[in-house]
């Protein structure tokens, strides 16, 4: 089956309806495009678990906060088609903004899906106020449009993954969320579409993000459970050109702050390098 690109909600619903009549299972991989090997791994996983794989390519304006990089975010649909086809994707759903939010004058007019405040007033949600409202709203729309049986999300966006899993439970979506491992470059840098913004020199500084996390992991494996000590170790491994936004420890199943590790814990960070915002995390298993 050759890759099909669909731009209209009506059209993709017709296609999905036919597949459902045939008893085909559907897996969805939501993306904003500018696909890399991290996205490819999600698509390959989707292809392995379902009959039909759909990847959405949509730069969602309502999840960008004022002053962020919506206008310059890379849009590379032709290159994305190649990556998607190699990964076994059957359909790319690439709607316009007007198709997803028709005749919308301002986003405050839009019905939104909002996660609990206590789970967004930490980590990425604290500095990107309203970001996860935009994420959950667009993902809800994609779920309603594509009607997947499975949806694959990467663990690099660990807070997003937690909130999507909770949303699916809370709102009774008949969808299984498949968490997929974070993918790194050989250097250790977490793959991100925003890595394209980095100069060679900035990329060297950005490598200290994973270095800091790996130093925390090593110290934890050596027996240190107090997150204050782990935090201090991570901090000392960050390059001087890294502007740290947060470095936090939260429970894997609760997302509540952890002071002494007695449960599986996420250590996550966000930082800016040359103005480029990057995120990364590791899981400290008990």
N, C-alpha and C positions, 0 to 999 in steps of 0.2 A: 504493500500500500504506500503510495507516495504522499508526501506531506501536503496538507491543505492549509491555506491561510484564510481565516474568516474574520471579517471586520464588523459584522452585524449581529446583534443579539438574536434577532428573529431567525437568522440563518443557522447559527450554531445550535439553537434550540431544536430546529428541524432535524439537523444532523444527529444530535444526541438522541432525540426521540426515536429515530430509526434504529440506532444501535441498541437502545433499551428494548425495543420490540424484539430484537434478535437475541436478547438475553446477554448482551455484552456488558462487561464491567468497565467502569470509567475511572481513571485516575487523573487528578488535576495537579499541575505544578504552577502556582501563581508566581510570576516574576515581573520585574520592571524592565526586562530586557538587558542589553549589554551583557550577553550571556558569557560565562566563563566555565571552567571545569567544575566549580562548585555547583552551579546550576545543572551542568551536564550530569553530575552524579545523582541529583534529585530526579532528573528525567529518566535516567537509566533505571533507577529504583522503581519509578512509576511504571515504566515499560515492563518490568519484571513481575509486577503484581496484578496488572489489569490487562484486559483485552485491548482497550483503547486509551491512549495517553494524550491528554490535552495540556498544552502549556499556554498560559496567558502571558502576553507581553503588553504591559500597560503602565506607563509612568503616571502614577496616581497623584494628582495635584493636592488632594485633601489630606495627604499624610505629610506634606512638607510644611514646615513652619516658616513664618516670615523671615526673610534673609537667607534661607537655605538655597540649595542648588537646583531647584526644579527646572529653571529655564535652560541651564547648561548640562543637565543630567544626560549622559550619553544615550542617544537613540540610534541603534544599529541593527535595524530589522533584517536587512539582507544578510549580514553576518550571522545574526541570530538563527536564521532559517537553516544555515549549514550546521551549526551546533545542534540544533533541535533534531534535524534529520539523522545526524550521526548517532544521537542518543535514542532513536526509535520513537520519536514523537509523531503522532498521527495528525494532530490538528494544532495550529497556533491560532489562538484567539487574540487578535490585536485591534481592539476597538479604539475609536477616537474618544477624546474627552466628552464631546457632545453626545456621542452614542451612550456613554456610561452615565452622564449627568446632563440630560437634555435640557437646553434652554435655561440652565442654571445661572442666575445673575450673581449670587453670592452664596458661599458655602453655608452660611448661617441659616439659609432657607432649607437646607437638606436634612432629611431624617437621618440621624446618625446612630450607630451602634457604639455604645461607650462601655469600656471595661471598668471594673471597680477602681475607685480613686486610690485606695490604699496600695493597689498593685501597679499603679502607673506613676505615683509620686515618688518613685525610686528609679535609679539607673537611667536608662534612656528616656523614660517618660518624664522625669523631673526636669530635664533641660529642654525637652521637645514637647512642650505642653500641647495636647491635642493630637499628637502624632498617632497614638494608638487608637484614638477614635476614628481617624482616617483609615488606618490599617484594617480595623475590624469591620468598618462599613464597606470597604471595597471587597474584602474577602467574603463577607456575607452576600454581597451582590454576585460575586463570581460563583459562590456555592449555589445560589438560586438559579443562575443562568445555566451553569454546566451540569448541575445535579450529579456530582461525582460520588462514587462509592468510597474512594480514597483520595486524600490530599497529602502531598509531600512537602514538608517544610524543613529547612536547614537549621542545624543547631548553632550556627554562627549568630543568628538573630534569636538568642536564647529567651529573651523576655517576650518577644513576639510569639515564639513557639508556645510558651507557657500560657499566654493570654488566649491564643487561638484554641488550644486544647480546652481551656476552661469555657470559652464561648460555645464551643461545640457541645460540651456537656450541659451547660446551663440552658441553652436554647434548643436542645434536643435535635440537632442536626444528625441525620442518619449517615454520618461520614466517619470513617476511621482516619485519624491523623497519624501520619507516618513520620516520625522524627528521623532525620538523616544527618550523619556525622559532618562536622565542620571539616572543610578541605583546605589544606595549606599549600603554598608554594614550597619548593624544595628548601628554600631558605628558612621556612617556618612562618612566614607572613601569611595571615589568614587571607584567602582569596576574597576579593571585593571588587565590584564594578568601579568603585571610587579609587582603587589603586592606580588607575590610568591617569589620575590627576597628579600623581607624585613624580617629582624629578628623581634622578638616580640618587642624589644626595639625600633627599627626603626619604626615599625608600630605605636607605641605610638606617636612618633614625627610627623609622617605623618598625624595623625589625626588633627593636628593643621592647615592643609591646609583648610579642610572644616570648622573648627572653625573660621578661619580668614574670609572666605567667608560669613559664617552665621552672623558674627559680622557686616560685611558690610551691609548685607541685613537688619539686625535689625535697624542699624543706618539710613539707607535709609528710612525704613518704619516710623521711628520717625521724618522724615521730612528733613533730610540732603541730599542735591542734589549735592553739590560740590564734585567732585571726588577726589580732593586732600585730603579733610578731610576723605573721605571714605577709601582712600588708606592708610593713616596714621593709621587708626583704624585697618585695616586688618594686617598691618605690626606688630603692637604691639601684635597680637594674634598668631604670628608664633613662633614655638619652636626654641630654640637656635641652634638645630642641623639641621634645615632646611636651605638649600642654595637656596635662591629665585632667579629664573631666570627672571621672569617678573610677574607683577600684573598690568593688563591693563583694561581700560574701553573703549568699542567700541560700536557703534550703531548696534543694532540687524539686521537692514536691509541694513546698509551701510558698516559696519566694519571700519568706520572712528573714530578717537579718540574723546572721549566725555569729556568735562571739567565740564559742568553742565548738569545734567540729565533732559532733556525735551522730550526725546524719549525713547522707550524701549531699554535698554542697557545691554550688556553682560559684566560681570565682570569675567575675566579669569585669571588664574595663572598657572605657571609651576615652579617646584622646584625640587631639588635633595635632597634625604634623603639617606645617606649612599651610594651615587653614583647612586642611582636609580632615574630615571627621572619620575616624576608624573605630571599629569595635572588635573585641575578641573575648574569648572565655575558655576556661577549662572546667572539667568536672572532677571534683575530689571525692572519690568513692570511699565509703566506709566498709 
